[in-house]
């Protein structure tokens, strides 16, 4: 009787294990060209800021964007980035946040202009500030056609307040 129960459990585990592995990668396999371009932009932003070793990094998406957020996060984790969904940092609030802003422009088919902001949430917790501190903002131009790998075409960092002679925008 004991052997039958153990055998049944082993059959169940072996049958369920491949399904679990499939669902884990299912989000990433249904990614559009835009999703893959966003994943590359966030990955490049992470590398540019040397965030690879941080364990308090969150990725957020504008509510106006219709993208595969779980797939993008899975792609980033596959690239060995330690990232969390935005709500993880918002609970504290704590950590750093990479936000993907809307709108994403598509000046040519398969070419996307993606604006990214990096913010530090610590001032909210430490000093009771109402907003996070903006550390960096820029636009990535990424080419991603069909099934090809996304390719960085250009990055343009937005000027910071004060870099424009007192104006908010240059």
C-alpha positions as CSV (number, residue, x, y, z in Angstrom):
1,X,0.0,0.0,0.0
2,X,2.8,2.4,0.9
3,X,4.6,1.7,-2.3
4,X,1.4,2.4,-4.3
5,X,1.1,5.8,-2.6
6,X,4.7,6.7,-3.2
7,X,4.4,5.6,-6.9
8,X,1.3,7.7,-7.3
9,X,3.0,10.7,-5.9
10,X,6.0,10.2,-8.2
11,X,3.7,9.9,-11.2
12,X,1.8,13.0,-10.2
13,X,5.1,15.0,-9.7
14,X,6.6,13.9,-13.0
15,X,3.4,14.8,-14.8
16,X,3.0,18.2,-13.1
17,X,6.7,19.2,-13.4
18,X,6.8,19.8,-17.2
19,X,3.5,21.8,-17.0
20,X,5.1,24.0,-14.3
21,X,8.1,24.6,-16.4
22,X,6.0,25.4,-19.5
23,X,3.8,27.9,-17.6
24,X,6.9,29.6,-16.3
25,X,8.2,30.2,-19.9
26,X,4.8,30.6,-21.5
27,X,4.7,34.3,-20.7
28,X,8.1,34.9,-22.4
29,X,7.2,32.9,-25.5
30,X,4.2,35.1,-26.2
31,X,6.1,38.3,-26.4
32,X,5.4,40.8,-29.2
33,X,8.2,42.8,-30.9
34,X,7.3,45.7,-28.5
35,X,7.6,43.5,-25.5
36,X,11.0,42.3,-26.5
37,X,12.1,45.9,-27.3
38,X,11.0,47.0,-23.8
39,X,12.8,44.1,-22.2
40,X,16.0,45.2,-24.0
41,X,15.6,48.9,-23.0
42,X,15.1,47.9,-19.3
43,X,18.1,45.6,-19.5
44,X,20.3,48.3,-21.0
45,X,19.1,50.7,-18.3
46,X,20.0,48.2,-15.6
47,X,23.5,47.8,-17.1
48,X,24.0,51.5,-17.6
49,X,23.4,52.1,-13.9
50,X,25.2,49.1,-12.5
51,X,22.1,47.7,-10.8
52,X,23.0,44.0,-11.5
53,X,23.8,43.3,-7.8
54,X,20.8,45.1,-6.3
55,X,18.0,43.1,-5.0
56,X,15.6,46.0,-4.5
57,X,15.0,46.9,-8.2
58,X,11.4,47.1,-9.5
59,X,10.1,47.5,-13.0
60,X,6.9,49.4,-13.6
61,X,4.8,50.0,-16.7
62,X,2.5,52.9,-17.5
63,X,-1.1,51.9,-17.2
64,X,-1.6,53.2,-20.8
65,X,0.7,50.5,-22.2
66,X,-0.8,47.2,-23.3
67,X,2.3,44.9,-22.9
68,X,3.1,41.5,-21.6
69,X,4.5,42.6,-18.2
70,X,5.0,39.0,-16.9
71,X,6.8,38.1,-20.1
72,X,9.1,41.1,-19.9
73,X,9.9,40.4,-16.2
74,X,10.6,36.7,-17.1
75,X,12.9,37.8,-19.9
76,X,14.8,40.1,-17.5
77,X,15.1,37.3,-14.9
78,X,16.4,35.0,-17.7
79,X,19.1,37.7,-18.3
80,X,20.1,37.2,-14.6
81,X,18.6,40.6,-13.4
82,X,17.2,40.7,-9.9
83,X,13.9,42.5,-10.6
84,X,10.5,42.7,-9.0
85,X,7.1,43.9,-10.2
86,X,6.4,47.6,-9.4
87,X,4.0,46.8,-6.6
88,X,6.8,45.1,-4.6
89,X,8.7,48.4,-4.3
90,X,5.5,50.4,-3.8
91,X,4.6,48.4,-0.6
92,X,7.5,49.8,1.4
93,X,8.0,52.1,-0.4
94,X,11.6,51.0,-1.0
95,X,14.2,50.4,-3.6
96,X,14.8,51.7,-7.1
97,X,12.2,51.7,-9.8
98,X,12.7,51.5,-13.6
99,X,9.5,52.8,-15.2
100,X,8.5,52.3,-18.8
101,X,6.4,55.4,-19.8
102,X,3.7,55.9,-22.3
103,X,3.4,56.5,-25.1
104,X,5.8,54.3,-26.9
105,X,6.3,55.7,-30.4
106,X,6.8,53.6,-33.5
107,X,8.4,56.0,-36.1
108,X,8.9,53.1,-38.5
109,X,7.6,49.5,-38.5
110,X,9.5,47.5,-35.9
111,X,11.4,50.5,-34.5
112,X,10.3,51.7,-31.1
113,X,11.1,54.8,-29.0
114,X,10.8,53.8,-25.4
115,X,11.1,56.3,-22.6
116,X,12.5,55.0,-19.3
117,X,12.7,56.7,-15.9
118,X,14.8,55.6,-13.0
119,X,13.6,56.7,-9.5
120,X,14.8,56.2,-6.0
121,X,12.0,55.5,-3.5
122,X,14.0,55.9,-0.4
123,X,13.2,59.6,0.2
124,X,9.5,58.6,0.6
125,X,10.4,56.3,3.5
126,X,13.3,58.2,5.0
127,X,12.0,61.8,4.9
128,X,8.3,61.4,4.3
129,X,8.5,62.9,0.8
130,X,5.5,62.6,-1.5
131,X,7.5,61.5,-4.5
132,X,10.5,59.4,-5.4
133,X,13.7,61.1,-6.6
134,X,14.1,61.1,-10.3
135,X,17.7,59.8,-11.0
136,X,17.7,59.5,-14.8
137,X,15.3,59.7,-17.8
138,X,16.0,58.9,-21.4
139,X,14.6,57.4,-24.6
140,X,15.8,54.2,-26.2
141,X,15.3,53.7,-29.9
142,X,15.2,49.9,-30.5
143,X,14.7,48.0,-33.7
144,X,12.9,44.7,-33.4
145,X,11.4,43.3,-36.6
146,X,9.6,40.0,-36.7
147,X,11.5,37.2,-35.0
148,X,14.8,39.0,-35.0
149,X,16.6,39.9,-31.8
150,X,16.0,43.5,-30.6
151,X,18.9,45.9,-31.4
152,X,19.7,49.2,-29.7
153,X,19.9,51.9,-32.3
154,X,20.2,55.0,-30.0
155,X,19.9,56.2,-26.5
156,X,19.3,59.9,-25.7
157,X,19.3,61.0,-22.1
158,X,16.8,63.7,-21.2
159,X,18.4,66.9,-19.7
160,X,17.9,67.2,-16.0
161,X,16.1,70.2,-14.5
162,X,18.6,72.9,-14.1
163,X,20.6,71.8,-17.2
164,X,18.5,74.1,-19.4
165,X,19.1,77.5,-17.9
166,X,16.3,77.2,-15.3
167,X,13.7,75.9,-17.8
168,X,11.9,72.6,-17.1
169,X,12.5,71.4,-20.7
170,X,15.2,72.4,-23.3
